[in-house]
Amino acid sequence: MSDGIAVLVPGGAGQLGRELAALAGDGVLVRAPGCATLDLTQAGAVVEAVTALVDEARAAGLAPVVVNAAAYTAVDDAETHRARAFAVNADGPRVLAAACSSRGVPLIHVSTDYVFPGDGTRPYEVDDPVGPRSVYGQTKLAGEEAVLGSGARAWVVRTAWVYGAFGRNFVRTMIRLAGSDDPVSVVDDQRGSPTWTADLARGLLELARRVSTGAAPDTRLLHCTGTGETTWYGLARAVFEELGADPSRVRPCTTDEFPRPAPRPAYSVLSNKTWQAAGLTPLPDWRSALATAFPSLV
Ligand SMILES: NC(=O)c1ccc[n+]([C@@H]2O[C@H](COP(=O)([O-])OP(=O)(O)OC[C@H]3O[C@@H](n4cnc5c(N)ncnc54)[C@H](OP(=O)(O)O)[C@@H]3O)[C@@H](O)[C@H]2O)c1
């Protein structure tokens, strides 16, 4: 077998999934089915997909690995569509992990800062107490527990504030709003680490190679975000700067001024210490990542 890997990416049509698919090549074969082709709530389809991955990898002399980018990510809708959110974010990963376990395929599962209560004052370590305040966060925590308790060789990677060229995200919304002359009010009392999908996808593939070559991190729970931190207001200003628009058009406001169905964590910064201790490459500083990403976003 070569050092190459064959990666199955459930959620292949999402913003992270499409970025992972774009990294195919150079010893990396990627199969990234969208929800219509591989629905994690359909156990039979999950088992078939993992089996097909193993067969294809074996034929190509590659090591099979699953990177789960599928999720129910509509944070506000999850408050009222609880059962569906649990089915996708908890039951789906449980079935996926069982299929991986029975075929001996390592699994990397993506999770979120929303598992934390968000009242911290320093970056959250992987073993800090969790306490999700939203249904979405509860479902993602249940997914983590299902994966880590499955008996599969599995790693959970929590990330945060994800944006990229594909799909809907905060940065693309700000780019759109900058196009009008109106001022834009953005919350300045939530802190986090913006994470570019391309950086995250490269990090996940680095981890995938590591777990496939016997150099897997001992720690099964990792954090992987852009380096540094800001507020949504700070990120919005940076977007305006990149566009050459006047950043003073972005006005700071408070979370209370924008009530949403699901509570947002005020403090979402994740410590990437465990990621670095495992010898994995730290993601670039969020501000320089935004500058690098920008041509692909506009
Ligand atoms: N976006 C963020 O800011 C953020 C922050 C922290 C962590 N994360 C985590 O990062 C991962 C990737 O998120 P993302 O931003 O790429 O989200 P995304 O763009 O919403 O992608 C998720 C994908 O999962 C698919 N999906 C939904 N239900 C499914 C099912 N039953 N079976 C298979 N696929 C299903 C969705 O398809 P449909 O669109 O057709 O439903 C969508 O294409 C998720 O685990 C998320 O929780 C994201």
The ligand as an SDF file (V2000), in Angstrom:
LIG
                    3D

 48 52  0  0  0  0  0  0  0  0999 V2000
  -20.3050   26.6960    9.8210 N   0  0  0  0  0  0  0  0  0  0  0  0
  -19.7230   26.9350   10.9810 C   0  0  0  0  0  0  0  0  0  0  0  0
  -19.5090   28.1090   11.3620 O   0  0  0  0  0  0  0  0  0  0  0  0
  -19.2890   25.8130   11.8660 C   0  0  0  0  0  0  0  0  0  0  0  0
  -18.7360   26.1240   13.1150 C   0  0  0  0  0  0  0  0  0  0  0  0
  -18.3230   25.0770   13.9410 C   0  0  0  0  0  0  0  0  0  0  0  0
  -18.4450   23.7730   13.5230 C   0  0  0  0  0  0  0  0  0  0  0  0
  -19.0130   23.5040   12.3170 N   0  0  0  0  0  0  0  0  0  0  0  0
  -19.1320   22.0940   11.9410 C   0  0  0  0  0  0  0  0  0  0  0  0
  -18.4030   21.9100   10.7480 O   0  0  0  0  0  0  0  0  0  0  0  0
  -18.9790   20.8430    9.9850 C   0  0  0  0  0  0  0  0  0  0  0  0
  -19.1900   21.3150    8.5610 C   0  0  0  0  0  0  0  0  0  0  0  0
  -20.1110   22.3880    8.5870 O   0  0  0  0  0  0  0  0  0  0  0  0
  -20.3800   23.3010    7.3130 P   0  0  0  0  0  0  0  0  0  0  0  0
  -20.1730   24.6980    7.7330 O   0  0  0  0  0  0  0  0  0  0  0  0
  -19.6730   22.7750    6.1140 O   0  0  0  0  0  0  0  0  0  0  0  0
  -21.9490   23.0680    7.1800 O   0  0  0  0  0  0  0  0  0  0  0  0
  -22.8680   23.0140    5.8860 P   0  0  0  0  0  0  0  0  0  0  0  0
  -22.3330   23.9020    4.8210 O   0  0  0  0  0  0  0  0  0  0  0  0
  -24.2600   23.2250    6.3660 O   0  0  0  0  0  0  0  0  0  0  0  0
  -22.6770   21.5220    5.3900 O   0  0  0  0  0  0  0  0  0  0  0  0
  -23.2840   20.4350    6.0470 C   0  0  0  0  0  0  0  0  0  0  0  0
  -23.7420   19.4780    4.9840 C   0  0  0  0  0  0  0  0  0  0  0  0
  -24.3320   18.3430    5.6290 O   0  0  0  0  0  0  0  0  0  0  0  0
  -25.4220   17.9460    4.8280 C   0  0  0  0  0  0  0  0  0  0  0  0
  -26.4060   17.1590    5.5580 N   0  0  0  0  0  0  0  0  0  0  0  0
  -27.4580   17.5790    6.3010 C   0  0  0  0  0  0  0  0  0  0  0  0
  -28.1460   16.5220    6.7360 N   0  0  0  0  0  0  0  0  0  0  0  0
  -27.5280   15.4140    6.2770 C   0  0  0  0  0  0  0  0  0  0  0  0
  -27.7550   14.0270    6.3770 C   0  0  0  0  0  0  0  0  0  0  0  0
  -28.8410   13.5390    7.0270 N   0  0  0  0  0  0  0  0  0  0  0  0
  -26.8980   13.1850    5.7670 N   0  0  0  0  0  0  0  0  0  0  0  0
  -25.8530   13.6510    5.0840 C   0  0  0  0  0  0  0  0  0  0  0  0
  -25.5740   14.9560    4.9260 N   0  0  0  0  0  0  0  0  0  0  0  0
  -26.4000   15.8210    5.5330 C   0  0  0  0  0  0  0  0  0  0  0  0
  -26.0370   19.2480    4.3440 C   0  0  0  0  0  0  0  0  0  0  0  0
  -26.8110   19.0020    3.2020 O   0  0  0  0  0  0  0  0  0  0  0  0
  -28.1200   19.9050    2.9140 P   0  0  0  0  0  0  0  0  0  0  0  0
  -27.6080   21.3090    2.8050 O   0  0  0  0  0  0  0  0  0  0  0  0
  -28.6410   19.3310    1.6560 O   0  0  0  0  0  0  0  0  0  0  0  0
  -29.0130   19.7220    4.1010 O   0  0  0  0  0  0  0  0  0  0  0  0
  -24.7910   20.0710    4.0330 C   0  0  0  0  0  0  0  0  0  0  0  0
  -24.3900   19.9200    2.6990 O   0  0  0  0  0  0  0  0  0  0  0  0
  -20.2640   20.4580   10.7300 C   0  0  0  0  0  0  0  0  0  0  0  0
  -19.9870   19.3530   11.5540 O   0  0  0  0  0  0  0  0  0  0  0  0
  -20.5480   21.6600   11.6120 C   0  0  0  0  0  0  0  0  0  0  0  0
  -21.2800   21.3040   12.7610 O   0  0  0  0  0  0  0  0  0  0  0  0
  -19.4170   24.4940   11.4760 C   0  0  0  0  0  0  0  0  0  0  0  0
  1  2  1  0
  2  3  2  0
  2  4  1  0
  4  5  1  0
  4 48  2  0
  5  6  2  0
  6  7  1  0
  7  8  2  0
  8  9  1  0
  8 48  1  0
  9 10  1  0
  9 46  1  0
 10 11  1  0
 11 12  1  0
 11 44  1  0
 12 13  1  0
 13 14  1  0
 14 15  2  0
 14 16  1  0
 14 17  1  0
 17 18  1  0
 18 19  2  0
 18 20  1  0
 18 21  1  0
 21 22  1  0
 22 23  1  0
 23 24  1  0
 23 42  1  0
 24 25  1  0
 25 26  1  0
 25 36  1  0
 26 27  1  0
 26 35  1  0
 27 28  2  0
 28 29  1  0
 29 30  1  0
 29 35  2  0
 30 31  1  0
 30 32  2  0
 32 33  1  0
 33 34  2  0
 34 35  1  0
 36 37  1  0
 36 42  1  0
 37 38  1  0
 38 39  2  0
 38 40  1  0
 38 41  1  0
 42 43  1  0
 44 45  1  0
 44 46  1  0
 46 47  1  0
M  CHG  2   8   1  16  -1
M  END
$$$$
